[in-house]
Amino acid sequence: MSTETPGAPERPESSGQERPDDPVRPRDLWEAFSRPGPDPDAPALGDRTRAEALARIGELAGSLRRSGVRPGEAVALHGPNGPEWVEGLLALTAVGACPLLLSADSPPAETRRLSRAVGAERRLVTGPRPARIEGAPGRPDGDREPATLLLASSGSTGLPKSVARGPRSVVDEGFRYHRAGLAVPGDRVLLPLPLSHAYALGWLAGVLVAGAHVDAVPPHAVGAVHTRLREGATVLVTVPGLARLLVRRRALAEDAPYPALRRVMAGAGYVDAALDERWRETLGVGVSRNYGSTETGAVLWGEPGLPAGAVGHPMPGVRVLLTGPGGEVQVGPGQGELSVVLEDGSVHHLHDLAERDADGVHRVLGRARSGVVRRGARWVSTLEIESVLRAAPGVADVAVTATGPDDSDDQGLTAVYVPADTALAAPERVRAHARAHLAPYKVPDGFRPRYRLRRSAVGKATADPVYRLAPRPGTRRDLDGASAPTRVAASAVQPLAVAPVRIVADALRELGLESALVKGAGAVDLAGPDGLHTDLLISLLDTACALGLLTTAPEPDTGPQLDAVPDAGDVRGVDPNDTSVPSRPPPGREAASVAGRLLASRVRHGVVELPPPGPGSADPLVTTAPPPALRTAIEESLAACDVPGRVPELRADTSPPPPGPYGGYVLLGGLHGPEPRLGAWAELLRPGQPLLLADAFVGDPWTLDGEDGARAVRWLVEGRPYCWTVAELHSALTASGLQVEDTRTVEGGRWAVVTARRPS
């Protein structure tokens, strides 16, 4: 097969076994994309034609080869979703390198750990700017086939690891999508998912094999999805969480149906009948199902209309087996652990429990660890329970996990959930909902409210982590993603970066957790001896991770202790050997210490008021008043609602007033707690009546820099741990029975006005 492109380097020979169909089967994704046949002037990657993309890939591949990148060398690929990322992947494949696919939001510690694990010394950074190669040349791995893809996976522990997928394995998965008719020539496939994830990568392979058009937009970019659907996207690839968000977007529904849209596919999660039906009613297309693993790629798929949790039949070229407790293979209908036989004859045990009906349709019950045996050896699907609890009034997010020994025949179940309203979603009410909708043996034993749940890039709930001191406490990422001491490179916003770390460090030390964090411990173990509030402690620990003070990485601590955290207010560029640094406590240090002790008291006792700073003392976390632009956004939102009558302006953390002759309500501030009351505000509204909510937000609670860090820590000290992001507010409003209609952001998303209505 000829795959020559101007500027592309010579290809190394494949070491894989030949097959009878090799003359028509590409060896890897580069050959799949560069083969002759598809129209060179047709769009292929985003807005770029195939000819334009081939020229760019060839130029980048030539540059990589000139820089010394060799076949078999592992090179990390890091960048946001977009055509540039796909071009980087194909250029690395073209020279025979082995790309390590990193998530765009991978923190430096995770990047270093994964790179070390696969021997990647260099990194190809893609994005709006020209791609660049960083680092020293690495050594090719003689045991690794050229163009092998290295993927990060959470595995069974919830901690990232790398999985090697040979080039033939990825191409085989692409042919599954093509032969099933899921990706065909002429398709425009919309991918609003992290391209580094195995699920998105499989779809990308299917598009490249089919010679179709792929449009990769930033993950969860709802506005971009809406635009592409209007422009003629034919296939939307999503996950259940994003599918729920999209179908609730009023603007998306108002423009439906989309004549070109022929399929919506949801994978990497549980699809229930309610989600399928709502898509069918709202946008005219039901939700198809997809199932697979990082090691195998997609192996099952199903058409819309299947029962809740069902994922359909095997994909072309794949055999699916169900094995019983003794390893016996189930023939026909039955239950067992999933295994698959792939095109090359390899057998993979997926460690998921499933059942197969008389029509050959498979339904995944959950992980072998999570799908537990209880009362009469009946399988219990944690995914099914989550689906039921997600429909409970006031539940914004939920995860159900198994408890007890793995080999127990009567394991327990615990539901951890995020309430949108602490009264509406009180544990006893959520339990009552479960009892009304589930068989008794499926009802969880415990119901624990949390402020937010840890989830992966595609929405899967992650295991409870082990927290430990970061190798370099008190560090933050600079603009290039590297780690640098916080006290260096002084700037006007630096106090906002230093003070939060200082306060959190003081709180952890005040709680006596330092020695346990050196070794590493889970939140339950840390809270147990002293009876700390587990939910508040988890928020403190997660915030410490987001600030770079702690880590959940599995590498041992090799750095300084909590005492090494820089002092708040000391923002000069400091050399470690500079003896001229003043010994007196810098401005703000005393106030930061007071705030740290108050935060520790809150974790111990639950309610502590933050007193105002004393005369002459400094507030380490200055409260920012709402900007004038927020007032403008509120007025514009009200005008768009065309609200008749008077609209009172109140705070969200106050009790709703008695019903009155109002056209709507504006809630300015108070959205983050201490007690969420969105359910009570929803009950106050008449059908069709709007509720406007305006407040400050952070961009990502798992990565806090600068002003976001200062806000998050202040909210923790003040006891305001709810709805830190706009997305969390959207989920809480929906859980309260409201429909999100519009969102207007101010100052880059640091402030926002969200409009919701009670459906009529």
N, C-alpha and C positions, 0 to 999 in steps of 0.2 A: 504494500500500500504506500502510495506517495503522500507524504505529509510535509513537504518542504514549504517553508515560508521564508521570505527574505529576512535575513538577519538572525534566523533561528540557528542554534548550534546543532552539530550532529548529535543523533540520539544514540545512547548506549544500547546494546542488545539486551533483550529481556532474558532473564534466567529461568523464567517460568516454563511449565510444561506446555507443549504445543497442543492444539485441539484441531479437529477436522474443520471447524468453521473459522480458524484463524485468518484466512485470506480476507474475510469480510468483517472480522471483529477487531476493533482497535485494541492496542495493548494497554492504553491508559487514557486518562481524560484529555491530555493534549492531543493525541491522535484522534480521539472522538470529535474534538472541536475543529481540528485543522483539516480533516479529511475533505476531499473534493466532493461536490454534490450540492450542498445547501447554497442558496442564493447569497453571493457575497455582499450584495447591496441591501439585504434585509436586516432589520434590527436583530441583534444577537445578545448583547450585554447592555442592559439599560438602554440608553439612547444611542449607543454605538452600533454601527453596522458590523457585520462579520468581518469585512475587509479592514475596517478601521481597528477592530479589536485584534485581529491577527497581526497587523503591522506593529501595534503597541506591544503585544506579547513578544513578538520576534525581537524588537529592540531591547526590551527588558531582559530577555533570555540571553542575548548577546552580551549585555552589560554584566550579567551574573557570571557568565563564563569568563569574561575578561578579569573579573575580580577574584577568580580562582575557585568558584563553586564547582564541586566535582560530583560525578554520579555516586550515589550512596551517602552523601553528606547530609546530615540532619540540619535543617535551617528553620528556625522559628518564623512563622508567618503571623504578623500582628497588624491589625487595622480594622476600621469600621466596615460595616456592610456596604457594598457598592461594587460597581464594575471593576474598580481598581483592585479589590481583593481577589476577585475571580481571575483577573489578569495575572496577579502575583502568583496565585496557585498554579495556573497553567504554565507560566514561565519557569517556575521551579521544577515542575514536572517535565517540561521540555528538555531541561539540562540533566535530568535524571536525579536531581536532589530529592530528599525525603522531607516534605514540609511537615513541621509540627504546627498544627492548627490551634492557635491560641484565641481565646475569647477576647474581644476588644476591650473588655473591662477587667482583664486579668491583672491583679495587683503585682507589683514587682517581685515580691517574695514567691508567689505562685509561678510567675514566669521563669524565675531563676531555677526553682525546684524542678519544674517539668523539663526545662532545657537541659539541666544537668542529667536528669534521668535518661534522656535519649542521646546525650552527647552533642547537643546543638550549641555551638560556640557563637554562631551568627544569627542575626535576625533581619528579616526583610520587612520593612515598615511600609504599609500602603495607606492611601488616603487621598484627599483632594490634592495634596502636594505631590511632586514626583516621588516615585518609590525610591527608597534608599536601603542599602545593605549596611548593617552595623556589626561590629565585632571582628575578632581575628578568625582566620581560616580554621575550619575544623577538619577532623580526620574522617574519611568515609568509613562506614561500618561494613566490613567485608561480608558479614552474614546477612545484611539487609539488602533486599532487592531494590535496584534503582526505582525511583518514583513511588516508593511506598509512602502512604499517608499515615501520619502519627496523630491520633486524636486523643483529646483529654476526655476522661470519663469519670463520673462519680463512683462507679463500681458499687460494691455492696456496702462500703464503709461510709459513703458520703464525702470522702476525701478524693481530690483529683488524682488520677493516674493516667498513664498513656497507653493507648491501644494501637497496635500496628495493623493497618489494612493494606495488603498488597495491591498493586495496580489492577490486577485481574479481578480481585474481589470487588473493588469499587465499580469497575466496568460491568461486571455481572449484575450488580444491583441496579445500575442504570438500565440494563436490558430488561430487568423485571418490570420497571415502571413503563418502559416503552412497549413491551409485549402485552402488558395488561391494558394498554390503551389509556394509561393515566397521563403520559407525556407523549405527544405525537407532533409531527411537523405542523407548523402553523400555530402551535400553542404559544401564548404569552403567559408564562408561569410567574406568579407574584410570590416572593419569598420574604416576608417580614420577620424572619427568624435569624438567630446568629448563624452565619455560614460555617462557623467552626464546629457546630454541633452535628453529630452523625445523622440526625434526621434530615436537616437541611442539606447536608452534603449528598445524601442519597438522592434527593430530588434534583439537586444540581447535576448529578451524574445522569439521571434520566433525561433531563433537558438537553444536555450535551450529546448524549447518544442519539436522541430523536432529532437533533438539528433544529430544536425549537428556540424560543426567545426567553431568556431569564431576566427578571427584573428584581434585583435584591435591594430592598429598602431597609432603613434602620429598624431593628427589632421593636415591635409594638408601636410603630409610627402610624397611628390610626389615620391621621390626615393624609399621609402618603398612600396608604391603602385605598382610601376613598378616591383619591385622584386617579390612581392607576385603574381602578375598576371602571371609572367613567371613561377612561381612555381605551378600554377594550381588553383588559386582562381576562384570560379564559379560565385559568386555574388559580385558586388561592390556597396556598399551603399555610397552615396555622396549627396552633395547639389549642386544647380546650379552653384554657384561661383567656387567651386572646380572642378566640371565637366568641366567648361570652361578652367580652368587652365590645367587640365590633357590632354584634347584633343589637346591643343596647344603644348604639350611637344613633341619635335621631336623624342627623343629616344623612347618614348612610342609608337608613331605611326610607327616607323621603325620596331619594333618587332611585330606589329599586323599582322594578327589577333591572338588572344589568344584562342586556341581551347577549353579550359575548361570554358571560360567566357560565361555564358548563359544569364546574366542579369546585366544591370546597372540601378540602381534606384536612382532617385534624388527627394528629398523631402525638406520641409521647405523653399520653394522658387518657383519662377516662371520659368517654362521650356518653352522656345519658340521653334518654328519649326526649326530655324536655328541651335540651339544647338543639337537637336535630329538628324537632317540630317548630321551635321558634325561628330557626333559620329558614325553614320552608315557608312559614307563614309571613315572615317579615321581608325576606329577600328573594323568595321564590326558588331557592336551592337548598336541598338538605345537606347534611354533613356526612361525608364519607369517612372511613376509619383507616388507620394505618398503625402497624405494630412492628417492632423489631428491636435490635440492640446495637450498641456501638460496634461489637465484634462482627455481627452478621449483616448489618444493614436491615432494611425492611424485609419482612418475611410473610406478613399477613396483611390483607386489605379487604374492606367491605364497602358495599354500596350504602347510601342513606336508607334509613328505615329499619335498620337492624335493632334488636333489643338493646337495652342499656348495657354497656360494658362489652358488647360483642365487637370483634375486630375482623370477622369474615373468614375468607378462605385463604389457602396458601397462594403466594405470588408465583408466577410462572418460573419454573426451574427449581422450586423449593419443595421439599417434603417435610411435613410437620408430624412429629410423633408426640404422643402422650404416654408417659411411663408411670406405673403405679409405685407404691412404696417399696416393693421388692425389685424394681427395675423392669418389670414385665411391661410390654408394649400394649396399650389399649387399642382394640380394634373396634371401629364404629363409635357410637355415642359413649361418653364416659368422662371421667375426670382424672387428672394427673399432672405431672410436671412437664413443661414444654421443652422439647428438643427439636432441632431442625437439622436436615441434611441439605447442604448447599450444592451448587452446580459442580464443584470440584470433588464431591464425595465426602467432604469433611463434616463431622458431627459436632454440633454445638449445644450444650445444655444451657438454657436461658434462665433457669432458677425461678421461673414464674409458674404459678398454678393456674390451670385453665380447665374448662370443660368444653366438650364438643357435642352438638346436638345431632339429630338424625339427618339433618340437611348438610352436615359437614361444616357448620358455622362454629367458629371458636369464640369463646368468651373468656377473657382474662380475669381471674379472680384476685390477683395481686402477687406480690413477691412471696416466695416460699417462706420468708421470715414474717411477712405481714399477713398473708393469707393463712390464718391460723386454724387449727383443729380444735373444736369446742363442742361439748355436749353431744355425744353420739357420733363422733368422728365426722361432723359436718363441716365442710369448708365454709369459711366466712371471708367474703371479699371486703377488704378495707376500702377499696375504690367505690364499691356500691354504697357503703356506709357514708363515705365522704359526700357522695352525690346527694344522698338524702339529707344530710345535715346542712349542706350548702343551701338547701331550700328553706331551712328554718328561719323564721322571722328574726332579723337583726344579726345574722351570722354573715360576716363579710368574707371570711376565709377559714378553711378548716383542713386539718390533716389527722388521720387516724393511724396509730401505730400499735404494734403488738408488744406485750410486756411478758416477762417471765422467761424461763429457759427455752432455748430453741427446740429441745427434744421433748418438751411438755405436750401432752395431749389435751391440755386445758389451759391454754395461754389466755392472758387478759388483753383487753383492748382499752386504749386511752384516746380520747378525742381532744385535740388541742385546737382552739378556734379563736378568731378575732371578732369581738363583738362591735357592732356599729352603735349599739345602745346597750349599756350595762344592765338596764332593767328589762328591756325587751328580750335580750339574749342572756339572761342569767342562767347559770348552769342547770338549775332545776327546770327551767323552761325548755332549754335545748334537750335535756334528757326526756322530758315529756313528749317533745316532737319526735324524738327517736323511737320511743315506745309506741307512738301512734302509727309510725310508718315502717317499722322493722319488726321482724320476728324477735321474740325475747332473747334468743341466743346471739343475736347480732347487735344488741344494744351495748355500747361501750360501758365499761365499768366506771370510768372517770371522765369528767368534762372539765377541762382547764382553760380558762380564758387567757389569752396572750395579747400583747400589743401589736405584734406582727410575726409572721412566720418566715423562716429562711427558705428560699426557693432557688432552684437552679435557673439558668438562663432561659430554659424552655418551660419553666413553671413547676417543675417537680419539687415537692417538699423534700428537704435534705435532713439527714439524721442529726440528732442533738450533738453538737460538736464538743471537742475537748479544747478548752481555752488554755493558753500558756503565754508567757511573756514573749513579745516579738524579739527577734535577734538584735534589733537596734531600736529600743523604745524611744519614743519622742521624735520619730522621723516622719517626713512627709514626702510625697512624690513631687518632683519638679516638673516643668513643662514637657520634658522629654521622657517622663515616666520613670526616671531613676530615683533612687532614694538618697536624700541629702539631709544633714542635721538641720533641725528647725532653727537653731540659733544663727545659722549662716545665711547670708543674702538677705539683709534686713530690708523690709518694705513697709509701706503704710498699713497693710492689712495683717502684718505678721503677728501682732498681739492677739488677733482673733484665732490664729492657728496655735499659738503657744498656750494661752490661758485654758482652753478646753482640755488639752492634754494634762496640764498641771492639775486641774480640778479633778479629773477622772482618776489620775494617779493617786492623789491625796485620798479620794474616797475609797479606792481599793486597799490602800495601806491602812486606813482607819478601820476598815472591816476585817483586817487581819488576814487578807487573802494572798499576800505576796508569796509566801513560801509554797503554798499550794499551786500558785500559778507558775512558779519556776518548774515544777514537775509536770504540770498539766492536769486539769480536772474538768469535769462537766458541771453545768450549772446546778443540777440537783445535789451533787456531792458538796459543792461549795456552800450551798444554802443550808444543807441539813444540820450541821453541828450547832449553829447559832440560831436556827429558825428564821432565816432571812426570807423576805418576800421573794419567791422564786421569779415571778414575772418581772418585778422591778430589777432584780439582779441580772436577769437575762438581757434586759434593755441596757443596763450599765455595761455588761461585758461585750455586747454587740457593738455598742458605741465606742468602747475602747478599741475594739478591732478596727472599726471604720476610721479611727484616728491614727492607727498604726502603733498603738501602745501594746495591744495583745494580738495574737494570731491564732487561727484554728488550723494552721499548717502542721503536718506531722513531724516536722524537724525539731530537734531539741534546741532549747535556748542556749545561745553562745554569747550573749551580749550582756550589757549592764542591767542592773535591777531598776526598780521604780525610782530610786533616788537619782538616777542618771537623767531623768526628764528635765529639760531646760526650764528655768524659772520664767514665770509669766512676766511680761514687760521687758525682759532683756532681749532686745531685738537688734543689737549691734552685730556686725560681722565679726566673729570671734575666732581667733586661732586657739586650738586646744592648749598650746604652751604659753599663751599670752598671760603674763602675771599681772598685767595692769587692770584686769577685770575687777571691779569693785567687789568687796566681800559683803557689803551690806545688802539686805534683801531688796530686790528691785521693786519699783512701783507696781502695785497690783498683786504682789506675792501674798500679802496677808489676807486680802479679800479673796484671792483664789483659794487659799487654805480654808477660810471660813466656808466658802461654797462647797469645797470638797467634803468637809465634815457634815454639812447639812445634807448633801447628797447621800452620804453613808447613813445618816439617821433616817432618811426616807426609805432606804432599802431595808433598814431594820424595823421601822415602825409604821411605814406607809404614808403618814401625813406629817409634813413639816413645812412650816411657812418660811419663806425666804425673807429675812428682815432687810430693810434698806441699809445701804452702807452708812457707817458712822461718819461723824464730821472729819473731813480731811482724808478719808479712806477712798480707795479707788474701787469701782465696780469692774471686775475682770471681764464681764460679758455685757457690754453696753447694749441696751434694748434699742432697736431701730424702730422709729415711728413709721406708720404706713406712708409711703410716698404719695405725692399728689396724683401721680399717674394711676394709683389704685382707685382713688375717688372718681377719676375720669372713666375708668373701666367699669365701675359700678353703675355710673350714670348711663353709659352706653349699653350695658346689659339690660338695665331697666327699660330704656327706650326700645330695644329690640323685642322685649316681652310685650310692649304695648299694654302696660298694666293700668287698669282703671282704678281710680280711688287712691287713697293715701297708703304709703308703704312705710311702716315703722322700721327703724334701724335698731337692732338689739345685739347682744352678745350670745354666742352659741352655748356658753357654759352657764347660762341663766335658765330658769324655768320658763317655759313658754307661757305667754299671757293668755287670758281667756279669749275665746273666739270673738272677733270684732269685724266691723265693716271695712276690712282692709283688702287692697288689691293683691297683696303679697307681703313677703317679709324679706328683710336684708339682715343677715348675721355677719357682723364685722368683728372678727377676733374670737378667741375662745374655742376654736375648733379642735384643739389638741388635748383638751381635757380640762380638769382632772377626770370628769365623768362624761363620756359621750352621751348626748341626748337626742341623736338624730331621729330615733323612732318617735319620740314625743313631738318633735317639730313636724314630722311627716303626718302624724295624726291630726295636727292642728289645721293642715291645709285642706281646702276644698278641692274636688277634682278639677284639674287644669290650672290650679293656682300655683304661681312660681315661688320658689325659695332661692334667694341669692346668698351664697356663702363666700366671704372674702377673708383671706388671712395670708400669713407668710408660710412658705413651705421650703423643704430642702429637695435637692434634685435626686439624691440617692442615699438612703439611710445606711447603706453598707460601705459607702466611700465618702467620707466627710472631710472637706478641705475648707480652710478660710472661714468665711462667714457662715457656711452651712454647719461647720463644726461648732461654732459659737452658739448658733441657734439651737442645735440639737442638745447640747449640754445644758443650756439655760432651761430648755423645756424639761429635761430630766430633773434638774434641781427644783423646778417649780411644780413638778408632778403633772406634766402635760405630755404624755407619751403616745398619744393617739394620732393617727392620720397625718403623719409627717410629710407625705408626698401627695400630689394631686391624684395620682392613681389610687392610693389608699382611700382618699376621700370619695372618689367615684365608686369604688366597691362598697363603701359604707353606705352611701346614699342608695345604691341599688338594693342592698340588703335591707334597707329601711322601707322599701316599697316605692321609691321615687325613681323617676326617669331622668337621667342626666341629659341636658339639652345643649349646653354650650359651656365653653371654658375660655376665658381670656386671661392671658399671662402678662405680667408686668416685670420689668427689670430682669429679663432672661429667665423667667419662671420662678424667681424668688418670691413673688407675690402672685396671687391668682384670684379670679372671680369665677365661681362655678354656678351655673344656673340649672336648677332641677325643678321638676313639676310632679305633682301627684297625678298619675295617669287617670284619664277619664274613662 
